[in-house]
Amino acid sequence: MNRSDKEAVVQSMAERLGRAKALVLTNFNGLKVEQMTELRQQLREKNLEYVVVKNTLLKRAAEGSSAGKLADQMVGPNGLAISYDDPVALAKALVDFAKTNPKLEVRAGLLEGKTISAAEVGDLAKLPSREVLLAMLLGAMNGVPRNLVSVLAAVPRSLMNVLKAIEEQKAGQA
């Protein structure tokens, strides 16, 4: 790889790292080509990326960005999984793939500028999807007004029940 190719790779990676919402650094040592292809395919279906770049080029691309925090983890064969939209989908895809292919090791991650450990990536994978979280939030927000209306409606309802009982009592006496 000549100097201009290396500069192009560094520029491309710097642009990707700048746009990324989440990054996960993995060790792919021991995976076969078919397994790597399968991983890339699974990630691509979810609009995620998996790239393998030389550590020196990746460190240069990460300089000046929050991805530089992962520089100390960039040792040995590394693959970098990148999410531009949903970090939970990235974590779920990698953890699910690692269950069937234990040679894929999650080393560390970066979530919106903050470093996270491999265990935290696993915890992130356990979260429900964004849509489910939004539905849960909407349900919680909708529950408060519904309960308020229910409490406020209970007073006239109780009054009506008392009046109905008095009416029935008087009808029974007559």
OpenMM code with the backbone's topology and positions (N, CA, C; nanometers):
from openmm import Vec3, app, unit

residues = "MET ASN ARG SER ASP LYS GLU ALA VAL VAL GLN SER MET ALA GLU ARG LEU GLY ARG ALA LYS ALA LEU VAL LEU THR ASN PHE ASN GLY LEU LYS VAL GLU GLN MET THR GLU LEU ARG GLN GLN LEU ARG GLU LYS ASN LEU GLU TYR VAL VAL VAL LYS ASN THR LEU LEU LYS ARG ALA ALA GLU GLY SER SER ALA GLY LYS LEU ALA ASP GLN MET VAL GLY PRO ASN GLY LEU ALA ILE SER TYR ASP ASP PRO VAL ALA LEU ALA LYS ALA LEU VAL ASP PHE ALA LYS THR ASN PRO LYS LEU GLU VAL ARG ALA GLY LEU LEU GLU GLY LYS THR ILE SER ALA ALA GLU VAL GLY ASP LEU ALA LYS LEU PRO SER ARG GLU VAL LEU LEU ALA MET LEU LEU GLY ALA MET ASN GLY VAL PRO ARG ASN LEU VAL SER VAL LEU ALA ALA VAL PRO ARG SER LEU MET ASN VAL LEU LYS ALA ILE GLU GLU GLN LYS ALA GLY GLN ALA".split()
positions = [
    Vec3(0.0856, -0.1174, 0.0000),
    Vec3(0.0000, 0.0000, 0.0000),
    Vec3(0.0905, 0.1241, 0.0000),
    Vec3(0.0744, 0.2091, -0.1008),
    Vec3(0.1596, 0.3271, -0.1073),
    Vec3(0.1025, 0.4409, -0.0223),
    Vec3(0.1767, 0.5485, -0.0142),
    Vec3(0.1429, 0.6589, 0.0754),
    Vec3(0.0066, 0.7216, 0.0431),
    Vec3(-0.0237, 0.7402, -0.0849),
    Vec3(-0.1510, 0.8030, -0.1219),
    Vec3(-0.2692, 0.7138, -0.0848),
    Vec3(-0.2514, 0.5815, -0.0990),
    Vec3(-0.3570, 0.4885, -0.0580),
    Vec3(-0.3799, 0.4960, 0.0925),
    Vec3(-0.2707, 0.5032, 0.1671),
    Vec3(-0.2818, 0.5130, 0.3129),
    Vec3(-0.3515, 0.6425, 0.3547),
    Vec3(-0.3180, 0.7515, 0.2880),
    Vec3(-0.3827, 0.8796, 0.3190),
    Vec3(-0.5322, 0.8737, 0.2896),
    Vec3(-0.5680, 0.8072, 0.1793),
    Vec3(-0.7093, 0.7929, 0.1437),
    Vec3(-0.7831, 0.7098, 0.2488),
    Vec3(-0.7196, 0.6045, 0.2977),
    Vec3(-0.7812, 0.5198, 0.4007),
    Vec3(-0.7994, 0.5999, 0.5290),
    Vec3(-0.6967, 0.6768, 0.5671),
    Vec3(-0.7043, 0.7578, 0.6895),
    Vec3(-0.8160, 0.8611, 0.6764),
    Vec3(-0.8255, 0.9261, 0.5618),
    Vec3(-0.9316, 1.0257, 0.5403),
    Vec3(-1.0696, 0.9619, 0.5468),
    Vec3(-1.0856, 0.8487, 0.4803),
    Vec3(-1.2134, 0.7786, 0.4791),
    Vec3(-1.2529, 0.7359, 0.6203),
    Vec3(-1.1586, 0.6811, 0.6940),
    Vec3(-1.1877, 0.6364, 0.8311),
    Vec3(-1.2164, 0.7556, 0.9227),
    Vec3(-1.1451, 0.8652, 0.9058),
    Vec3(-1.1697, 0.9838, 0.9885),
    Vec3(-1.3112, 1.0358, 0.9650),
    Vec3(-1.3563, 1.0336, 0.8400),
    Vec3(-1.4921, 1.0775, 0.8079),
    Vec3(-1.5949, 0.9834, 0.8705),
    Vec3(-1.5714, 0.8526, 0.8621),
    Vec3(-1.6624, 0.7548, 0.9217),
    Vec3(-1.6675, 0.7688, 1.0737),
    Vec3(-1.5510, 0.7849, 1.1347),
    Vec3(-1.5452, 0.7985, 1.2803),
    Vec3(-1.6150, 0.9261, 1.3263),
    Vec3(-1.6076, 1.0304, 1.2466),
    Vec3(-1.6738, 1.1559, 1.2802),
    Vec3(-1.8255, 1.1451, 1.2764),
    Vec3(-1.8789, 1.0636, 1.1854),
    Vec3(-2.0246, 1.0478, 1.1720),
    Vec3(-2.0824, 0.9443, 1.2675),
    Vec3(-1.9987, 0.8565, 1.3208),
    Vec3(-2.0467, 0.7414, 1.3987),
    Vec3(-2.1075, 0.7825, 1.5322),
    Vec3(-2.2194, 0.7181, 1.5660),
    Vec3(-2.2797, 0.7340, 1.6981),
    Vec3(-2.2222, 0.6317, 1.7951),
    Vec3(-2.1851, 0.5158, 1.7414),
    Vec3(-2.1295, 0.4100, 1.8257),
    Vec3(-2.0231, 0.3323, 1.7484),
    Vec3(-1.9188, 0.2933, 1.8202),
    Vec3(-1.8117, 0.2112, 1.7649),
    Vec3(-1.7883, 0.0952, 1.8597),
    Vec3(-1.7584, -0.0211, 1.8041),
    Vec3(-1.7221, -0.1353, 1.8875),
    Vec3(-1.5969, -0.1979, 1.8270),
    Vec3(-1.4945, -0.2073, 1.9096),
    Vec3(-1.3672, -0.2649, 1.8687),
    Vec3(-1.3693, -0.4143, 1.9026),
    Vec3(-1.3405, -0.4975, 1.8032),
    Vec3(-1.3460, -0.6418, 1.8242),
    Vec3(-1.2152, -0.7072, 1.7845),
    Vec3(-1.1912, -0.8243, 1.8414),
    Vec3(-1.0798, -0.9085, 1.8026),
    Vec3(-1.1382, -1.0228, 1.7211),
    Vec3(-1.0985, -1.0324, 1.5969),
    Vec3(-1.1542, -1.1352, 1.5085),
    Vec3(-1.0565, -1.2494, 1.4844),
    Vec3(-0.9507, -1.2561, 1.5630),
    Vec3(-0.8481, -1.3579, 1.5452),
    Vec3(-0.9096, -1.4975, 1.5588),
    Vec3(-0.8914, -1.5817, 1.4584),
    Vec3(-0.9439, -1.7175, 1.4617),
    Vec3(-1.0704, -1.7358, 1.3802),
    Vec3(-1.1321, -1.6266, 1.3357),
    Vec3(-1.2518, -1.6387, 1.2520),
    Vec3(-1.2108, -1.6723, 1.1092),
    Vec3(-1.2903, -1.7556, 1.0465),
    Vec3(-1.2649, -1.7905, 0.9072),
    Vec3(-1.3246, -1.6836, 0.8166),
    Vec3(-1.2825, -1.6830, 0.6924),
    Vec3(-1.3299, -1.5851, 0.5953),
    Vec3(-1.4814, -1.5930, 0.5799),
    Vec3(-1.5365, -1.7133, 0.5788),
    Vec3(-1.6811, -1.7294, 0.5647),
    Vec3(-1.7545, -1.6658, 0.6823),
    Vec3(-1.6982, -1.6808, 0.8024),
    Vec3(-1.7599, -1.6227, 0.9210),
    Vec3(-1.7527, -1.4699, 0.9169),
    Vec3(-1.6402, -1.4174, 0.8717),
    Vec3(-1.6265, -1.2717, 0.8588),
    Vec3(-1.7258, -1.2180, 0.7557),
    Vec3(-1.7416, -1.2895, 0.6469),
    Vec3(-1.8369, -1.2487, 0.5436),
    Vec3(-1.9787, -1.2517, 0.5985),
    Vec3(-2.0096, -1.3553, 0.6752),
    Vec3(-2.1417, -1.3660, 0.7355),
    Vec3(-2.1660, -1.2493, 0.8331),
    Vec3(-2.0660, -1.2159, 0.9132),
    Vec3(-2.0779, -1.1036, 1.0074),
    Vec3(-2.1024, -0.9731, 0.9318),
    Vec3(-2.0244, -0.9484, 0.8299),
    Vec3(-2.0417, -0.8252, 0.7516),
    Vec3(-2.1805, -0.8194, 0.6882),
    Vec3(-2.2274, -0.9340, 0.6403),
    Vec3(-2.3596, -0.9399, 0.5778),
    Vec3(-2.4695, -0.9088, 0.6789),
    Vec3(-2.4600, -0.9692, 0.7970),
    Vec3(-2.5594, -0.9443, 0.9015),
    Vec3(-2.5603, -0.7972, 0.9426),
    Vec3(-2.4429, -0.7378, 0.9527),
    Vec3(-2.4354, -0.5969, 0.9910),
    Vec3(-2.4862, -0.5063, 0.8790),
    Vec3(-2.4533, -0.5404, 0.7567),
    Vec3(-2.4965, -0.4596, 0.6430),
    Vec3(-2.6488, -0.4560, 0.6311),
    Vec3(-2.7145, -0.5676, 0.6641),
    Vec3(-2.8615, -0.5735, 0.6595),
    Vec3(-2.9245, -0.4747, 0.7579),
    Vec3(-2.8507, -0.4396, 0.8617),
    Vec3(-2.9009, -0.3475, 0.9637),
    Vec3(-2.8400, -0.2079, 0.9495),
    Vec3(-2.7840, -0.1791, 0.8322),
    Vec3(-2.7208, -0.0500, 0.8026),
    Vec3(-2.6052, -0.0201, 0.8978),
    Vec3(-2.5263, -0.1225, 0.9265),
    Vec3(-2.4070, -0.1098, 1.0100),
    Vec3(-2.2867, -0.1489, 0.9264),
    Vec3(-2.1686, -0.1119, 0.9737),
    Vec3(-2.0462, -0.1443, 0.8990),
    Vec3(-1.9497, -0.2211, 0.9869),
    Vec3(-1.8670, -0.3019, 0.9221),
    Vec3(-1.7575, -0.3701, 0.9914),
    Vec3(-1.6358, -0.3567, 0.9025),
    Vec3(-1.5334, -0.2912, 0.9539),
    Vec3(-1.4129, -0.2679, 0.8738),
    Vec3(-1.2907, -0.3197, 0.9483),
    Vec3(-1.1943, -0.3638, 0.8702),
    Vec3(-1.0649, -0.4052, 0.9241),
    Vec3(-0.9613, -0.3125, 0.8629),
    Vec3(-0.8932, -0.2384, 0.9491),
    Vec3(-0.7934, -0.1410, 0.9056),
    Vec3(-0.6698, -0.1604, 0.9913),
    Vec3(-0.5535, -0.1351, 0.9337),
    Vec3(-0.4301, -0.1438, 1.0117),
    Vec3(-0.4398, -0.0499, 1.1317),
    Vec3(-0.3882, -0.0949, 1.2441),
    Vec3(-0.3964, -0.0174, 1.3678),
    Vec3(-0.3332, 0.1210, 1.3560),
    Vec3(-0.2194, 0.1301, 1.2877),
    Vec3(-0.1522, 0.2610, 1.2754),
    Vec3(-0.2394, 0.3583, 1.1965),
    Vec3(-0.3036, 0.3100, 1.0907),
    Vec3(-0.3906, 0.3964, 1.0109),
    Vec3(-0.5148, 0.4357, 1.0902),
    Vec3(-0.5694, 0.3404, 1.1657),
    Vec3(-0.6875, 0.3675, 1.2468),
    Vec3(-0.6560, 0.4685, 1.3572),
    Vec3(-0.5401, 0.4554, 1.4181),
    Vec3(-0.4997, 0.5520, 1.5218),
    Vec3(-0.4842, 0.6919, 1.4635),
    Vec3(-0.4272, 0.7001, 1.3442),
    Vec3(-0.4133, 0.8319, 1.2797),
    Vec3(-0.5499, 0.8912, 1.2473),
    Vec3(-0.6401, 0.8081, 1.1998),
    Vec3(-0.7738, 0.8560, 1.1660),
    Vec3(-0.8482, 0.8997, 1.2916),
    Vec3(-0.8204, 0.8354, 1.4045),
    Vec3(-0.8906, 0.8646, 1.5292),
    Vec3(-0.8350, 0.9870, 1.6020),
    Vec3(-0.7169, 1.0331, 1.5629),
    Vec3(-0.6575, 1.1501, 1.6281),
    Vec3(-0.7502, 1.2703, 1.6148),
    Vec3(-0.7703, 1.3391, 1.7254),
    Vec3(-0.8528, 1.4590, 1.7235),
    Vec3(-1.0022, 1.4320, 1.7338),
    Vec3(-1.0406, 1.3058, 1.7390),
    Vec3(-1.1836, 1.2744, 1.7555),
    Vec3(-1.2004, 1.1938, 1.8843),
    Vec3(-1.3238, 1.1704, 1.9215),
    Vec3(-1.3493, 1.0937, 2.0429),
    Vec3(-1.3041, 0.9487, 2.0281),
    Vec3(-1.2906, 0.9009, 1.9055),
    Vec3(-1.2454, 0.7639, 1.8821),
    Vec3(-1.1007, 0.7439, 1.9261),
    Vec3(-1.0277, 0.8507, 1.9474),
    Vec3(-0.8906, 0.8415, 1.9967),
    Vec3(-0.8822, 0.7773, 2.1341),
    Vec3(-0.9938, 0.7775, 2.2074),
    Vec3(-0.9967, 0.7150, 2.3405),
    Vec3(-0.9783, 0.5643, 2.3329),
    Vec3(-1.0029, 0.5073, 2.2164),
    Vec3(-0.9868, 0.3626, 2.1992),
    Vec3(-0.8463, 0.3240, 2.1532),
    Vec3(-0.7580, 0.4209, 2.1377),
    Vec3(-0.6253, 0.3941, 2.0820),
    Vec3(-0.5465, 0.2917, 2.1628),
    Vec3(-0.5607, 0.2930, 2.2943),
    Vec3(-0.4850, 0.1970, 2.3753),
    Vec3(-0.5365, 0.0544, 2.3577),
    Vec3(-0.6593, 0.0377, 2.3102),
    Vec3(-0.7170, -0.0947, 2.2857),
    Vec3(-0.6802, -0.1488, 2.1467),
    Vec3(-0.6232, -0.0640, 2.0613),
    Vec3(-0.5937, -0.1029, 1.9235),
    Vec3(-0.4606, -0.1775, 1.9162),
    Vec3(-0.4639, -0.3035, 1.9612),
    Vec3(-0.3459, -0.3888, 1.9609),
    Vec3(-0.3864, -0.5231, 1.9015),
    Vec3(-0.3063, -0.5736, 1.8119),
    Vec3(-0.3378, -0.7021, 1.7500),
    Vec3(-0.4408, -0.6858, 1.6397),
    Vec3(-0.4961, -0.7969, 1.5937),
    Vec3(-0.5954, -0.7881, 1.4863),
    Vec3(-0.7266, -0.7298, 1.5382),
    Vec3(-0.7663, -0.6188, 1.4814),
    Vec3(-0.8873, -0.5493, 1.5238),
    Vec3(-0.9838, -0.5319, 1.4086),
    Vec3(-1.1090, -0.5450, 1.4420),
    Vec3(-1.2155, -0.5085, 1.3505),
    Vec3(-1.2955, -0.3998, 1.4187),
    Vec3(-1.3456, -0.3068, 1.3417),
    Vec3(-1.4211, -0.1957, 1.3983),
    Vec3(-1.5626, -0.1989, 1.3413),
    Vec3(-1.6592, -0.2146, 1.4309),
    Vec3(-1.7998, -0.2116, 1.3917),
    Vec3(-1.8506, -0.0699, 1.4146),
    Vec3(-1.9223, -0.0170, 1.3164),
    Vec3(-1.9644, 0.1234, 1.3201),
    Vec3(-2.1149, 0.1330, 1.3018),
    Vec3(-2.1784, 0.2154, 1.3865),
    Vec3(-2.3209, 0.2443, 1.3740),
    Vec3(-2.3391, 0.3940, 1.3598),
    Vec3(-2.4159, 0.4335, 1.2597),
    Vec3(-2.4438, 0.5749, 1.2387),
    Vec3(-2.5794, 0.6144, 1.2956),
    Vec3(-2.6635, 0.5148, 1.3296),
    Vec3(-2.7992, 0.5435, 1.3756),
    Vec3(-2.8274, 0.4856, 1.5138),
    Vec3(-2.8418, 0.3529, 1.5202),
    Vec3(-2.8894, 0.2864, 1.6417),
    Vec3(-2.7775, 0.2068, 1.7071),
    Vec3(-2.7229, 0.2554, 1.8194),
    Vec3(-2.6151, 0.1821, 1.8861),
    Vec3(-2.6601, 0.0482, 1.9441),
    Vec3(-2.7864, 0.0373, 1.9815),
    Vec3(-2.8370, -0.0875, 2.0397),
    Vec3(-2.8352, -0.1981, 1.9344),
    Vec3(-2.8716, -0.1645, 1.8117),
    Vec3(-2.8715, -0.2643, 1.7041),
    Vec3(-2.7307, -0.3173, 1.6797),
    Vec3(-2.6313, -0.2304, 1.6883),
    Vec3(-2.4921, -0.2717, 1.6696),
    Vec3(-2.4509, -0.3688, 1.7797),
    Vec3(-2.4784, -0.3326, 1.9034),
    Vec3(-2.4408, -0.4182, 2.0161),
    Vec3(-2.5116, -0.5528, 2.0078),
    Vec3(-2.6413, -0.5516, 1.9757),
    Vec3(-2.7170, -0.6768, 1.9651),
    Vec3(-2.6601, -0.7663, 1.8556),
    Vec3(-2.6303, -0.7079, 1.7407),
    Vec3(-2.5794, -0.7870, 1.6284),
    Vec3(-2.4457, -0.8518, 1.6635),
    Vec3(-2.3564, -0.7763, 1.7275),
    Vec3(-2.2252, -0.8317, 1.7616),
    Vec3(-2.2349, -0.9373, 1.8714),
    Vec3(-2.3160, -0.9122, 1.9732),
    Vec3(-2.3296, -1.0088, 2.0825),
    Vec3(-2.3955, -1.1366, 2.0321),
    Vec3(-2.4977, -1.1241, 1.9470),
    Vec3(-2.5629, -1.2421, 1.8906),
    Vec3(-2.4657, -1.3229, 1.8043),
    Vec3(-2.3851, -1.2529, 1.7243),
    Vec3(-2.2885, -1.3228, 1.6403),
    Vec3(-2.1819, -1.3903, 1.7264),
    Vec3(-2.1400, -1.3245, 1.8348),
    Vec3(-2.0376, -1.3809, 1.9227),
    Vec3(-2.0883, -1.5048, 1.9967),
    Vec3(-2.2206, -1.5157, 2.0154),
    Vec3(-2.2757, -1.6349, 2.0799),
    Vec3(-2.2550, -1.7587, 1.9930),
    Vec3(-2.2735, -1.7429, 1.8626),
    Vec3(-2.2565, -1.8564, 1.7721),
    Vec3(-2.1124, -1.8723, 1.7256),
    Vec3(-2.0330, -1.7659, 1.7350),
    Vec3(-1.8928, -1.7684, 1.6948),
    Vec3(-1.8085, -1.7108, 1.8083),
    Vec3(-1.7733, -1.7934, 1.9062),
    Vec3(-1.7064, -1.7415, 2.0261),
    Vec3(-1.5672, -1.6843, 2.0016),
    Vec3(-1.5126, -1.7021, 1.8832),
    Vec3(-1.3802, -1.6450, 1.8568),
    Vec3(-1.3862, -1.4937, 1.8338),
    Vec3(-1.5046, -1.4421, 1.8076),
    Vec3(-1.5207, -1.2974, 1.7970),
    Vec3(-1.5283, -1.2425, 1.9388),
    Vec3(-1.4344, -1.1574, 1.9730),
    Vec3(-1.4257, -1.1026, 2.1082),
    Vec3(-1.4478, -0.9514, 2.1026),
    Vec3(-1.5448, -0.9048, 2.1777),
    Vec3(-1.5678, -0.7603, 2.1883),
    Vec3(-1.4682, -0.7059, 2.2885),
    Vec3(-1.3897, -0.6067, 2.2471),
    Vec3(-1.2870, -0.5504, 2.3354),
    Vec3(-1.3367, -0.4282, 2.4116),
    Vec3(-1.3890, -0.3330, 2.3379),
    Vec3(-1.4346, -0.2075, 2.3985),
    Vec3(-1.5249, -0.1377, 2.2984),
    Vec3(-1.5846, -0.0302, 2.3439),
    Vec3(-1.6724, 0.0441, 2.2556),
    Vec3(-1.6687, 0.1917, 2.2860),
    Vec3(-1.7346, 0.2658, 2.2008),
    Vec3(-1.7455, 0.4100, 2.2166),
    Vec3(-1.8899, 0.4450, 2.1843),
    Vec3(-1.9592, 0.5016, 2.2815),
    Vec3(-2.0995, 0.5360, 2.2647),
    Vec3(-2.1148, 0.6854, 2.2795),
    Vec3(-2.1373, 0.7531, 2.1676),
    Vec3(-2.1542, 0.8977, 2.1629),
    Vec3(-2.0453, 0.9701, 2.2415),
    Vec3(-1.9197, 0.9295, 2.2171),
    Vec3(-1.8051, 0.9981, 2.2752),
    Vec3(-1.7551, 0.9421, 2.4069),
    Vec3(-1.8257, 0.8473, 2.4648),
    Vec3(-1.7838, 0.7896, 2.5931),
    Vec3(-1.7422, 0.6448, 2.5730),
    Vec3(-1.6291, 0.6087, 2.6320),
    Vec3(-1.5833, 0.4711, 2.6179),
    Vec3(-1.6671, 0.3789, 2.7057),
    Vec3(-1.6911, 0.2597, 2.6534),
    Vec3(-1.7636, 0.1578, 2.7287),
    Vec3(-1.6859, 0.0269, 2.7193),
    Vec3(-1.6950, -0.0531, 2.8232),
    Vec3(-1.6233, -0.1800, 2.8270),
    Vec3(-1.7009, -0.2868, 2.7495),
    Vec3(-1.6393, -0.4033, 2.7374),
    Vec3(-1.7044, -0.5151, 2.6685),
    Vec3(-1.8311, -0.5567, 2.7432),
    Vec3(-1.8266, -0.5527, 2.8768),
    Vec3(-1.9447, -0.5883, 2.9559),
    Vec3(-2.0573, -0.4884, 2.9323),
    Vec3(-2.0226, -0.3618, 2.9189),
    Vec3(-2.1240, -0.2591, 2.8938),
    Vec3(-2.1834, -0.2726, 2.7543),
    Vec3(-2.1048, -0.3192, 2.6594),
    Vec3(-2.1580, -0.3469, 2.5251),
    Vec3(-2.2616, -0.4591, 2.5355),
    Vec3(-2.2326, -0.5608, 2.6175),
    Vec3(-2.3279, -0.6690, 2.6401),
    Vec3(-2.4555, -0.6186, 2.7063),
    Vec3(-2.4408, -0.5261, 2.8019),
    Vec3(-2.5582, -0.4678, 2.8674),
    Vec3(-2.6404, -0.3859, 2.7681),
    Vec3(-2.5717, -0.3148, 2.6807),
    Vec3(-2.6393, -0.2352, 2.5783),
    Vec3(-2.7200, -0.3262, 2.4855),
    Vec3(-2.6667, -0.4438, 2.4582),
    Vec3(-2.7361, -0.5387, 2.3704),
    Vec3(-2.8643, -0.5914, 2.4344),
    Vec3(-2.8723, -0.5888, 2.5665),
    Vec3(-2.9916, -0.6387, 2.6360),
    Vec3(-3.1060, -0.5384, 2.6360),
    Vec3(-3.0773, -0.4137, 2.6012),
    Vec3(-3.1823, -0.3126, 2.5973),
    Vec3(-3.2812, -0.3424, 2.4855),
    Vec3(-3.4069, -0.3049, 2.5050),
    Vec3(-3.5020, -0.3184, 2.3942),
    Vec3(-3.4680, -0.2192, 2.2830),
    Vec3(-3.5250, -0.2395, 2.1681),
    Vec3(-3.4971, -0.1511, 2.0551),
    Vec3(-3.5522, -0.0105, 2.0809),
    Vec3(-3.5130, 0.0821, 1.9985),
    Vec3(-3.5539, 0.2212, 2.0136),
    Vec3(-3.7058, 0.2351, 2.0079),
    Vec3(-3.7678, 0.1621, 1.9148),
    Vec3(-3.9128, 0.1702, 1.8991),
    Vec3(-3.9844, 0.1205, 2.0244),
    Vec3(-3.9351, 0.0122, 2.0828),
    Vec3(-3.9965, -0.0426, 2.2035),
    Vec3(-3.9800, 0.0556, 2.3198),
    Vec3(-3.8610, 0.1152, 2.3307),
    Vec3(-3.8388, 0.2136, 2.4372),
    Vec3(-3.9306, 0.3343, 2.4217),
    Vec3(-3.9492, 0.3792, 2.2978),
    Vec3(-4.0394, 0.4924, 2.2741),
    Vec3(-4.1834, 0.4552, 2.3085),
    Vec3(-4.2234, 0.3334, 2.2761),
    Vec3(-4.3585, 0.2878, 2.3099),
    Vec3(-4.3770, 0.2809, 2.4616),
    Vec3(-4.2749, 0.2343, 2.5323),
    Vec3(-4.2826, 0.2287, 2.6785),
    Vec3(-4.2927, 0.3692, 2.7374),
    Vec3(-4.2156, 0.4625, 2.6826),
    Vec3(-4.2203, 0.6009, 2.7296),
    Vec3(-4.3575, 0.6617, 2.7031),
    Vec3(-4.4113, 0.6374, 2.5850),
    Vec3(-4.5433, 0.6891, 2.5511),
    Vec3(-4.6500, 0.6304, 2.6434),
    Vec3(-4.6401, 0.5022, 2.6733),
    Vec3(-4.7341, 0.4395, 2.7650),
    Vec3(-4.7267, 0.5008, 2.9040),
    Vec3(-4.6049, 0.5284, 2.9498),
    Vec3(-4.5893, 0.5903, 3.0818),
    Vec3(-4.6446, 0.7326, 3.0817),
    Vec3(-4.6180, 0.8059, 2.9741),
    Vec3(-4.6677, 0.9438, 2.9652),
    Vec3(-4.8198, 0.9457, 2.9534),
    Vec3(-4.8767, 0.8487, 2.8856),
    Vec3(-5.0208, 0.8410, 2.8666),
    Vec3(-5.0902, 0.7946, 2.9946),
    Vec3(-5.0221, 0.7178, 3.0768),
    Vec3(-5.0806, 0.6629, 3.1986),
    Vec3(-5.1149, 0.7682, 3.3022),
    Vec3(-5.0340, 0.8721, 3.3144),
    Vec3(-5.0576, 0.9754, 3.4160),
    Vec3(-5.1883, 1.0502, 3.3902),
    Vec3(-5.2120, 1.1043, 3.2706),
    Vec3(-5.3399, 1.1722, 3.2488),
    Vec3(-5.4604, 1.0775, 3.2601),
    Vec3(-5.4435, 0.9536, 3.2136),
    Vec3(-5.5530, 0.8576, 3.2217),
    Vec3(-5.5899, 0.8310, 3.3680),
    Vec3(-5.4901, 0.8142, 3.4537),
    Vec3(-5.5165, 0.7917, 3.5959),
    Vec3(-5.5803, 0.9146, 3.6605),
    Vec3(-5.5379, 1.0332, 3.6204),
    Vec3(-5.5957, 1.1564, 3.6740),
    Vec3(-5.7439, 1.1658, 3.6372),
    Vec3(-5.7743, 1.1394, 3.5120),
    Vec3(-5.9134, 1.1435, 3.4678),
    Vec3(-5.9953, 1.0370, 3.5411),
    Vec3(-5.9381, 0.9220, 3.5608),
    Vec3(-6.0077, 0.8143, 3.6308),
    Vec3(-6.0377, 0.8536, 3.7756),
    Vec3(-5.9425, 0.9163, 3.8432),
    Vec3(-5.9638, 0.9603, 3.9818),
    Vec3(-6.0696, 1.0696, 3.9875),
    Vec3(-6.0611, 1.1653, 3.8945),
    Vec3(-6.1591, 1.2741, 3.8929),
    Vec3(-6.2991, 1.2235, 3.8598),
    Vec3(-6.3105, 1.1223, 3.7768),
    Vec3(-6.4408, 1.0669, 3.7397),
    Vec3(-6.4984, 0.9796, 3.8504),
    Vec3(-6.4146, 0.9357, 3.9419),
    Vec3(-6.4618, 0.8478, 4.0489),
    Vec3(-6.5568, 0.9203, 4.1444),
    Vec3(-6.5345, 1.0498, 4.1673),
    Vec3(-6.6192, 1.1250, 4.2606),
    Vec3(-6.7637, 1.1336, 4.2100),
    Vec3(-6.7899, 1.1801, 4.0881),
    Vec3(-6.9294, 1.1829, 4.0416),
    Vec3(-6.9890, 1.0423, 4.0290),
    Vec3(-6.9068, 0.9453, 3.9922),
    Vec3(-6.9552, 0.8082, 3.9802),
    Vec3(-7.0012, 0.7572, 4.1173),
    Vec3(-6.9246, 0.7847, 4.2195),
    Vec3(-6.9625, 0.7434, 4.3558),
    Vec3(-7.0903, 0.8128, 4.3989),
    Vec3(-7.1033, 0.9417, 4.3666),
    Vec3(-7.2242, 1.0163, 4.3996),
    Vec3(-7.3451, 0.9543, 4.3296),
    Vec3(-7.3286, 0.9178, 4.2036),
    Vec3(-7.4378, 0.8558, 4.1282),
    Vec3(-7.4766, 0.7210, 4.1903),
    Vec3(-7.3785, 0.6447, 4.2336),
    Vec3(-7.4073, 0.5159, 4.2968),
    Vec3(-7.4845, 0.5344, 4.4278),
    Vec3(-7.4475, 0.6353, 4.5061),
    Vec3(-7.5176, 0.6634, 4.6317),
    Vec3(-7.6611, 0.7055, 4.6035),
    Vec3(-7.6784, 0.7962, 4.5057),
    Vec3(-7.8132, 0.8407, 4.4706),
    Vec3(-7.8987, 0.7251, 4.4189),
    Vec3(-7.8405, 0.6366, 4.3390),
    Vec3(-7.9129, 0.5205, 4.2864),
    Vec3(-7.9546, 0.4281, 4.4014),
    Vec3(-7.8656, 0.4094, 4.4994),
    Vec3(-7.8978, 0.3243, 4.6147),
    Vec3(-8.0115, 0.3851, 4.6965),
    Vec3(-8.0093, 0.5182, 4.7138),
    Vec3(-8.1165, 0.5868, 4.7878),
    Vec3(-8.2480, 0.5711, 4.7123),
    Vec3(-8.2431, 0.5854, 4.5793),
    Vec3(-8.3632, 0.5705, 4.4976),
    Vec3(-8.4214, 0.4296, 4.5115),
    Vec3(-8.3354, 0.3291, 4.5038),
    Vec3(-8.3800, 0.1897, 4.5161),
    Vec3(-8.4363, 0.1632, 4.6566),
    Vec3(-8.3747, 0.2222, 4.7578),
    Vec3(-8.4199, 0.2042, 4.8948),
    Vec3(-8.5602, 0.2632, 4.9127),
    Vec3(-8.5820, 0.3836, 4.8600),
    Vec3(-8.7114, 0.4486, 4.8705),
    Vec3(-8.8173, 0.3740, 4.7883),
    Vec3(-8.7765, 0.3185, 4.6723),
    Vec3(-8.8692, 0.2411, 4.5901),
    Vec3(-8.9096, 0.1134, 4.6628),
    Vec3(-8.8165, 0.0563, 4.7366),
    Vec3(-8.8433, -0.0651, 4.8134),
    Vec3(-8.9352, -0.0394, 4.9311),
    Vec3(-8.9296, 0.0790, 4.9915),
    Vec3(-9.0131, 0.1150, 5.1041),
    Vec3(-9.1565, 0.1457, 5.0596),
    Vec3(-9.1694, 0.1937, 4.9395),
    Vec3(-9.3036, 0.2356, 4.8919),
    Vec3(-9.3853, 0.1225, 4.8401),
] * unit.nanometer
topology = app.Topology()
chain = topology.addChain("A")
for resn in residues:
    res = topology.addResidue(resn, chain)
    for name in ("N", "CA", "C"):
        topology.addAtom(name, app.Element.getBySymbol(name[0]), res)
